[in-house]
Amino acid sequence: MRSIKRREFLGLSAGATTAILLSQCSKAQTQGSTASPTLLQGRVINSQGGLLSLDLEANVQAVSLGDRRANLLAFNGQLPGPRLEAKPGDTVQIRFTNRLNQPTNLHYHGLHITPQGNADNVFLSVPPGERLTYEFTLPADHPAGTFWYHPHHHGHVAEQVFGGLAGLFTVRGELDEVPEIKAAQEAFVVLQDFDITSAGAIAAPDMMARMVGREGPLIIVNGQLNPELPLAQGGLLRLRLLNASPSRFYRLQLEGHSLHLVATDGGAIATPVELSELLLAPGERAEVLVQGNREPNQYRLLNLPYDRGGMMMGGGGMGGMGMGGMMGQGSSVAATQTLATVTYRGSVAVLPLPQQLGTVELLPNPTLSRRIEFNMAMGPGMSMAFLFNGKTFDAQRIDIASKLNTVEEWELVNVDPDRMDHPFHLHVNPFQVISRNGQPEPYQAWKDTVLVKGNETVRIRIPFRTFTGKTVYHCHILDHEDLGMMGTVNIQPA
């Protein structure tokens, strides 16, 4: 394979590119859109007596999206799927049935559980019409946090997640017992985007959409267009945010309010961090507190324009039109959109922000360092491939052999010739970001997904704990994963 710039590839394949019909539903996301009813929180399935047990089915489901009907993919007929809630030490049993017309499986994104057997094993395949029981136990010291589940069958991941298959998995624990957190109103916010044809089908991506990562013009929050989030004046609103889109980035801002970050992918940070905006790459989660300290009114939760690199709007080529403008997909560069509306309702005695959330462990110096380069290349027949260290994914190859009870530092280097952003995700073991382009991170946090922008070098430190076995790391632009940007790590006994 030879490396190739996207503008070169665009010149080769422009004749094959087709325009994508933009959904009329996107009009509901303009700045003048009207708020929908209160945000739906969906069905919650809780553990009982130390056991979380349920039947879960993946199937095609007809749903209403604004004024449109669409046939999407759903878990148990819900969009998003049911929220699963457990506690540290609980056992989880999920009797999973595949009603799709292609193989699938489940990945428990962010959970620190075994990658072996019928647990977080992405090498399992559940054929159409077949059932598989997943079973695992959360460690007794598992952190509280916002996690999620979604398909991870290589070659079908982007298609199935873009179809709608995603659901929250929350672990309750110490963070939930912080008095100010406990007193806050809690809202789960699952962000998804879709591209729906006039007939209500999921639009098939063309070659360009797969190359940059498919995006849809229709953005929904918990299956709704612009839902309302109530906030009492004087109170706190705890937003638990998930980017469940396969490629779209969300640059979030709440009119007139700061976002006080209290947790990232892997759980609580030490103290709240005040932000004017928050960027969520695909797969990332964050928890923020919003203070009800403004005049009672409605305030929009906005998705601000974001250029994730490559042949995007303003990124060169096509007379400045860029691939995203040409296709209607793939750029994340768009006008400001309204995702939801925070509406003041009622009042309570003023709740302060918490001063202390928890303790984030300081990791020791690494025993081993590694370098992973992100790149892309042209494969046979004008196909595109995405690479780690010059290789595409091979399920039979071990790319990294790590030892249990060691700490490694990985240098993630984005050498993509068109400087496209790549969010990096590691299964099973959370990590800490140490530095970005040589500059230390401003605060300590546990992560499982980290954004590596074009020309960036990000250093992460990983403690390999508890579990042995084979798992993966990959780009969480899921088309890139399906096109080869994934590697295998085998965690061996010490």
N, C-alpha and C positions, 0 to 999 in steps of 0.2 A: 504494500500500500504506500502511496505517496501522499505527503501533506498537501493540502489544497486550501486556498482561501475561498470563502463563500462567494465573493463576487465573481471569481473564476467559474465556480460551479453554477452560479446563477446564469452566467452567459451561456453555458453549455446546455442548460435545461429550461430556459425561460419559455421555450415553445411548448413545453409540457405543462406549464403552470396554468391553472384555471382559477377564475375568481370565485370567492366564497360569498354566498348570499348572507348578508347581515340580518339578523333577526329583528323584527319590529319591536320585540320586547326590550331591546336595548334603550328605546326611548324612555322607558320607565326609570332609567338610571341617570338621567340628566339632572342638572342642578335644581330644576323646578319640580322634580317628581314628588308625588304625594305619599306620605307614609302609609304602609299597610298595617293591618292589625298587629298586636303585640307578638314579638318574636316567639315562634314555636320552639319548645325545648325537646319535643319528641319523646318517645318511650324510653324509660330507663329500666335496665335490668340489674338489680343489686345482688350481691352475694348474700347468702343466708347461712348462718352457722358455719362460716368458713368455707363455703362452697358457692361458686358462681356457675350455674348450670343452665344451659339454654340450647334451643334449636335455632340454627341460623341457615338461611337459604339465600342463594344468589339467583336472581331471575330477572326477566324483563318486566317492567312495570309501566303502565300508562299513568302519567302524572300531569298536573296542571302547573304551568310556569307562567304566571301573569295571565294574559289572555290567550295563551297557547297551550295545546296539548302535545305531549311528547312521550315517546316510548324510550325510556331510559333503563339503566341497570340499577338494581336496588337490592339491599339486604332486607329481607323480611318485608318487602313492599314499601319500605320507608326511605326517604331522601332527606338527610343522610340516614344511615342505618341506625338501629337502636344503640343508645349509649350504654356501655357496659361499665359497671362500677364495682370495684373490689377494694380490699384492704391488704396491707402487707401480710404475708403468711397464708393468704387464701389459695385454695385450689380452684382452677378454672377448667370446666369441661364444656366444650362447644361442639355440638353434633351438627356438622356442616354438610349441606347438600348443594351440589352444583346443578342448577337448572339452566345453565347457559348452554350455547352450542359449541363451546370451545373449552379446553381445560383451564383450570384456575387453581388457586390455593389461597391461604391467608398468611399475612405477615403482621406481627404485633409491633408496630413501629414505636421504638423508644423503650419498650419493656426490657428489663434486665432478666431474661429467662433463658433456659437452655435452647441452643439451636439444634439439638439432636431429637430423634424420635418424632412424635406427633406434637411438637411444640412450635417454636419459631423457626421452622425448617423450610426454607424457601425452595429447597430441592424436591419437595413433595409435589405431586401432581394429582389433582382430583379430576378425573375425566367427566365429560357431560353425563348427567344422570346418576353419578356415583355419590356416595357419602363417605365422610371421614370424620372421626371424632378426634378433635384436638384436646390435649390435656397437659397442663403444666401447673406448677406451684410458684407463686410469687415469693421471693426471699423475704424473710421476716424483717429485714432492714431495707426493703425496697422503698425508695423515696415517694412521697406524694407527688402527683403531677398530672398533666394533661397529655395523654398518649392517644394512639389511634390504631385502627386495623384497616387493611386494604389488601387487594390481591397482589401477588408477587410472582406470577408464573412468567418466566422470562419469554419475551417476545409478544406478550399480551398485556403487559402491565399498563402502559399508557392508554391503550384502548379501553381497558376495563375501568380504570380510575376515571378517565374522561367520560365514560358512560354513566358514572355516578356512584360506583362502589367504594364507599368510605364510611367509617363510623368511629365515634369517640370511645376511648377506653380510659377511664379515670381511676386513679388510685388515691384513696383518701388517707390522710395521715397528719403529721405534725403541722404542716402549713395551714391546714383547715382549722386548727385549734388556736391559731393566733387570734386574740380577741377581736381586733379590728377586721381581720379577714372573715372571721365567723359572723360578724355583724353586718357585713356588706351584702347587698343584693348580688346574686350570682347569675350570670348569663353565659351560656356556651354558644360560641359563634363559629360555625363551620362554613368556610368560604369555598365555593365551587364555581367553575365556569363551564359553559356548554356551547356547542355549535349545533343548532337544530335546523334541519331542512324545513321547507314549507309543508312537507308531508308529515312532519313530526319525528323524523328519524334522526339519529346521531349522524352528523355529516362525516363522511370518510375523508381523512386528511390526504392531501396530495404530497408529492415528494418534498416540496419546500416546507410544508407544515411539519412534517416529521423531522426534517433537518434542524429547524430552529426550536421545535417543541410546540405541539399544538395548543392553541388557545381558542376560546370561544367568546363571542361578543356579549353573551348573556351571563351575567354574574348573579348568583343567588346566595342568600344567607339562610342556612337551615331550611333550604327548599323554598324560600320566599324572596320576592322582590321588595327591597327597601322596607323591611319590617321595623316595628317600633320597639325601642328599648326603654322601659320606664326607669326613671331615677328620681328618688325623693330628694327635695332640697335639703341640704345639710348631710345627706347620706353618702355612702360609697357604693359604687357599682364595680363589681369584679367581672371583668370580661376575660373569658378563657377562649383564646383565639387559635384556630387551626387553619392553615393553608392546605386544603385538600385538593387543590388544582394540580394537574400534572406538569404544568410549565409556567403558569402565570405567577408573577410576583405581585404582592400587595403592599403598597406604600401607604400606610394608614395614618390618618390625622382626624381628630375630633374637633370640630369648630369650637373655639372659645375655651378649650380645656386642654390641660396637660394629661399625658398618659404616664402613670407611675408604674414602671415595670417592677413586678414582684417575683416572677418566675419565668424561666425559659424552658427549653425542651425537657430537660432532666429534673426540673423541680425548682425550689425556691433559691433565690439569691440572698445575700446576707442582709442588705437593706434596700429599700425602694430607690429606684433611679428615675428621675423625672425626664421625660422625653417630650419633644414637640411633635414627633412623628415616629412611626415604627415600621421597619421594612421586614416583611415575612416572605422568605423564599419558599418554594414548594417543599412541603413536608415539615416546615418549622411550626412550632407553637410558641405562644407567649401568654402570660397572664398579666393584666394591667388593672390598676385601680383608677377609677374616675371619681373625682370629688364633685358633689352636687353643690358647688359654691358660686354658681352664676345665677343671673336672673331667670326665673321660671320661663321656659320657652322650649322651642325645638332646636336641636343642634345636629347637623349632619355628620355621620361617620363617613369620611371621604377616602376614596382610593385615588391617590395622586399619580400623575404620569411617572413612568419609570422606564428607562432604556436599559435593557439587559444585555446590550452589545450585539455583535455580529452585524449582519446586514439589516439593521433596524431603521426606524424612522430617524433620519438625520445621520445614519451610519454610513452613508455613501452608496453609490451605485444607483442605477435606474433614475438618473437625473434628480437625486435627492429624495425620490419616492420611497426607496427602501423596500425590503421584502415584506415587512409587516403591512405597509400601505398597499402593496401589490396584492397581497393575499387576504387581508382581513383577519389574519391569524398570526400569532407568533412573535409579536413585538413587545408586548406590555407597554407600548408607548401609545397613550390615548388621552383623550380629554379627561379631566377630573370627573369621577363618577361618585354618585351617592350609593353607599352600600346599605346603610340603615340609618335610622333617625332616633337620637336620644331625646326623650320627651320628659320634662319635669312633671312629676305627679305626686302631690302631697308633700309633706315635710316631716322631718324627724330632728331630734337634737343632733347638733353637729358631731359627726364622727371624725376623729383625727386619723391621719395616716399612721400605719404601724412604724415603729422606729427600728425594730429588729425582727427579721423573718426567719433566720436560721444561721447555720454555720456551713460555709462551703469549704470543704477539705482542701488544704494546700498539698498538691501532689509532690512527691520527691523527684529528684533529678532522674532522667530516664536511664535505663540500662542499655537501650539500643535506639538508634535513630534511622529513619528511612526517608526516602524522597519519592514522591508520586507525582508524575507530570500528567497534566490533562491536555489532550490534543484531539484533532480530528483528521481524517484522511479520506481519500477516494478509494473505494473498493471496486470490485468487478462490475461491469455494466453500468457505470455512472452511479453506483450506489454509494452511500456515505457510511462511514464508520466513525465511531467515537472511541477514543483510546485512553488507557492508563499505561504509562511507560511504553508506548508504542504497540500495545497489544489490545485486541478485542477480547471480550469475555469467552472463556472456555470452561465449562462446568467440570471438566476432567482435570484441569490444571490447578495447582496450588500456587498462588501468587505470593503469599506471605505466610510464613510459619512463625507463630508467636508462642511464647511460653506463658502458662498460667502463673499468676502472682508476680508478674513483672510489669514495669511501666515503660512504654515506648513513646518516642516523639516522632511524629510524622510531619514532614515538610510537604505541603500541598502546593504545587506550582502550576499555575494556569498559563500554559504556553500556546493556547489556542490562537492561531494566526489572526483571527478576526476579533479577538478579545471578548468572547462571549462568556457571560457569567455561568458558573457551574456550582450548584449547591451540592456539597459532598455529604453523604449519609453513611454511617457505620452501624451495622446491626449489633445487637446484644450488649455491647459495652459502651456506655457514655464516655465522653471525653471533655477536656477543658481546652479552650482556645488560649494559647500562650501569647502569640503575637501575630500581627498583620503587617506585612512589609517591614518587619523589624521593629515595629512599634508595639509595646505591650498593650494587651486588652485593658480597657478602663475598669473592668470589674470581673470578678471570678464568677463563673456559671458552669453548670453541667449542660452539655449539648449532645445531640446525636446527629444534627444536621448543621453544617456551616457553609456560608456562602463564600466562594472563592471567585472574585471578580477577574475580568480580563487583566493579564499581566500582574496579578497579585501572587504573593507567597504567604500562605497562612500556616502557622505551626500549631499543631494540636498535640496534647499529651493524653495518652490512653492507659488506664490501669486495666489489665486483663485479669478479671476476678471471677471466681465462683464456678464458671462453666467452661468446659472444653468442647471441642467440636468444630465443624466447618460452617462458616457463614460468609457473608459478603459485605462489600462496600461498593458504593456506586454514586453516580450523578443522579440527583433527584429531579432533574428534568427527565421525565420518565421515557420519552422517546429516545433520549440519549442512552439511557440504561438499556433499552431494548435493542439499540443499534451498537451496543458493545462496550459502553463505558461502565464496566463493572468488573470487580476482581474478587477473588476468593481468599479468605484468610482462614487458616487452620490453627485453632488454639489447642496446644498440646500440653499434657501434664508437665508440671515443673520437674 
